[in-house]
Structure formats: structure tokens, C-alpha cells
Amino acid sequence: MIKIEGNDIRRGGEKIGWIEENDMFNEDGKKVGYWSSNDIYDGNGRKLGYIEGNYCYASDGNKFELDDIRKEITGGSLSDLERAAVRLLLGN
């Protein structure tokens, strides 16, 4: 499970990344992705997925319910798009 504390992203109490505006960085400071409108991109600008209705659709064909993502990515005051970006960019 991933927990959001302020702008920090933690797994098992260990910081694995952080969020700055619409960008996400890993623990090494490398930009791993960003989001815009309803779309999620990796650090190279390749579209990884999007939000539509109650689902996040990943470019690899997977589909995730937003309710499940809210349970996996807890804490903080992130939007569904931001939580979905954490799920796609840093795993669950």
C-alpha cells in the first residue's frame, strides 16, 4: 500500500517519491511522469493511461476501478487522476 504524506509518496514508511504540481519524481529525484487533463504520461512524454468515468485505463490494456485505486493510495488530498498516476508510475 502507498501512503501520501504532504507531497511525499511512501511505501512501508519509506519515501519512494514526491509530487510537485503536475509532476512526479522518484526517490532519486528523477522525473518519472506527469499528468494533464485526464491523461497520465511517463517522464519521456509517452502516454501511459487516462481516466474516464470510474476507471483508469492503462496503455498496456489493464483497467483499474478508481475505488480500488483510492483504497491502494491512501492519505493526502490527491485527485483521482493524481492517485491513478501514482498507481501507474510507482506501482501499488
HELIX and SHEET records of a PDB file:
HELIX    1   1 LEU A   66  GLU A   72  1                                   7    
HELIX    2   2 ASP A   80  LEU A   90  1                                  11    
SHEET    1   A10 LYS A  63  GLU A  65  0                                        
SHEET    2   A10 TYR A  55  ALA A  58 -1                                        
SHEET    3   A10 LYS A  47  GLU A  52 -1                                        
SHEET    4   A10 ASP A  39  ASP A  42 -1                                        
SHEET    5   A10 LYS A  31  SER A  36 -1                                        
SHEET    6   A10 ASP A  23  ASN A  26 -1                                        
SHEET    7   A10 GLU A  14  GLU A  20 -1                                        
SHEET    8   A10 ASP A   8  ARG A  11 -1                                        
SHEET    9   A10 ILE A   2  GLU A   5 -1                                        
SHEET   10   A10 ILE A  73  GLY A  75  1                                        
END                                                                             
